[in-house]
Amino acid sequence: MTYKELQKYALTSLASCGSDCPENEVRELFRHFFSADRFFMAENGDKAVSDKDEKAFISSLEKRESGCPLQYVIGHWSFMDAELEVGEGVLIPRDDTEVCVRECMSMVKTEAPLIADLCSGSGAIAIALAKVYHNARIIAVELSEKAFYYLERNIRSNNMQGIVEPVRGDISSIFNEYQDGYFDVIISNPPYIRTSELSGLQREVHFEPQMALDGGKDGLDFYRIISENWLPKLKKGGIISLEIGEGQGEAVKAMLGENGARNVRIVHDIGGLERTVTATI
Ligand SMILES: C[S@@+](CC[C@H](N)C(=O)[O-])C[C@H]1O[C@@H](n2cnc3c(N)ncnc32)[C@H](O)[C@@H]1O
């Protein structure tokens, strides 16, 4: 097969298996397998793909057709300025999370903040912040063994060992290891889907770890833990920025308020959906 034929074959396969945007996915696959830039097809389209490359490409395509997310198939994804390794067992970072990070950055006043990134997953938030705050110290807390593997690798591959410290632990107990008034910033994109809604999520999401998504009966378990146990860990004047799901804003705002937070704000994304709650203490 030539590269052009392989491209056509991939487009047809992905379109027929229900991909929302086969063109983008094929572009990503070509970039991953053949380092293809936008001139690649003009220069190489009629050349034959080697048997070895064709086999590897088709096998990945089949994995994708079975519903496996593209990001797991190619093994990496970017979030803000961070390039991250991802695979089964770790949540794929979403662009939506940028709202939480940008809101946080707009509130940080110090150049060397001490930050806790709770439920860090691949390290997307911690590493994105480390790219901006070179003098920060960022504690990235993650419980899952598989996710922690990616967190450690991503810290290393982004050369952030001096800034981001991975901590394997449960946010519902590890707060005891930090004294009150310790952090300048707490940021988190915790699991926040209601348990009863998990089975109805789109096919690709079922490949992602349930532990990264399940926020308990009302989806709010982690906001309770954070409001009650982590807010006291903020210094006076400290900042908290939490990603939330649509419809969770008022409940999270109330929890933070009941636990002493001030200036609590619900921030919407460009689509008008509730996406983040921020506050100070
Ligand atoms: C929604 S994901 C967010 C990952 C990452 N922060 C991001 O934005 O891409 C939530 C993460 O919380 C982790 N997690 C779940 N329960 C936890 C707990 N009790 N303590 C620490 N981390 C936990 C999951 O393993 C998962 O990596």
The ligand as an SDF file (V2000), in Angstrom:
LIG
                    3D

 27 29  0  0  0  0  0  0  0  0999 V2000
  -10.0870   13.1040   37.1210 C   0  0  0  0  0  0  0  0  0  0  0  0
   -8.5170   12.3390   37.3300 S   0  0  0  0  0  0  0  0  0  0  0  0
   -7.4820   13.7670   37.1410 C   0  0  0  0  0  0  0  0  0  0  0  0
   -6.1010   13.4910   36.7100 C   0  0  0  0  0  0  0  0  0  0  0  0
   -5.2780   14.7450   36.3860 C   0  0  0  0  0  0  0  0  0  0  0  0
   -5.2470   15.6680   37.4970 N   0  0  0  0  0  0  0  0  0  0  0  0
   -5.8340   15.4530   35.1750 C   0  0  0  0  0  0  0  0  0  0  0  0
   -6.4080   16.5290   35.2990 O   0  0  0  0  0  0  0  0  0  0  0  0
   -5.6790   14.9260   34.0610 O   0  0  0  0  0  0  0  0  0  0  0  0
   -8.5240   12.0140   39.0560 C   0  0  0  0  0  0  0  0  0  0  0  0
   -7.3030   11.2770   39.6000 C   0  0  0  0  0  0  0  0  0  0  0  0
   -7.5160   11.0650   41.0130 O   0  0  0  0  0  0  0  0  0  0  0  0
   -6.9140    9.8300   41.3890 C   0  0  0  0  0  0  0  0  0  0  0  0
   -7.5110    9.4270   42.6680 N   0  0  0  0  0  0  0  0  0  0  0  0
   -8.6960    8.8120   42.8910 C   0  0  0  0  0  0  0  0  0  0  0  0
   -8.9140    8.6550   44.1970 N   0  0  0  0  0  0  0  0  0  0  0  0
   -7.8420    9.1940   44.8310 C   0  0  0  0  0  0  0  0  0  0  0  0
   -7.5050    9.3700   46.2000 C   0  0  0  0  0  0  0  0  0  0  0  0
   -8.3240    8.9380   47.1840 N   0  0  0  0  0  0  0  0  0  0  0  0
   -6.3460    9.9910   46.5110 N   0  0  0  0  0  0  0  0  0  0  0  0
   -5.5160   10.4220   45.5190 C   0  0  0  0  0  0  0  0  0  0  0  0
   -5.7830   10.2940   44.2110 N   0  0  0  0  0  0  0  0  0  0  0  0
   -6.9400    9.6930   43.8610 C   0  0  0  0  0  0  0  0  0  0  0  0
   -7.2250    8.9280   40.2120 C   0  0  0  0  0  0  0  0  0  0  0  0
   -6.3900    7.8030   40.1980 O   0  0  0  0  0  0  0  0  0  0  0  0
   -7.0040    9.9070   39.0390 C   0  0  0  0  0  0  0  0  0  0  0  0
   -5.6800    9.8380   38.6080 O   0  0  0  0  0  0  0  0  0  0  0  0
  1  2  1  0
  2  3  1  0
  2 10  1  0
  3  4  1  0
  4  5  1  0
  5  6  1  0
  5  7  1  0
  7  8  2  0
  7  9  1  0
 10 11  1  0
 11 12  1  0
 11 26  1  0
 12 13  1  0
 13 14  1  0
 13 24  1  0
 14 15  1  0
 14 23  1  0
 15 16  2  0
 16 17  1  0
 17 18  1  0
 17 23  2  0
 18 19  1  0
 18 20  2  0
 20 21  1  0
 21 22  2  0
 22 23  1  0
 24 25  1  0
 24 26  1  0
 26 27  1  0
M  CHG  2   2   1   9  -1
M  END
$$$$
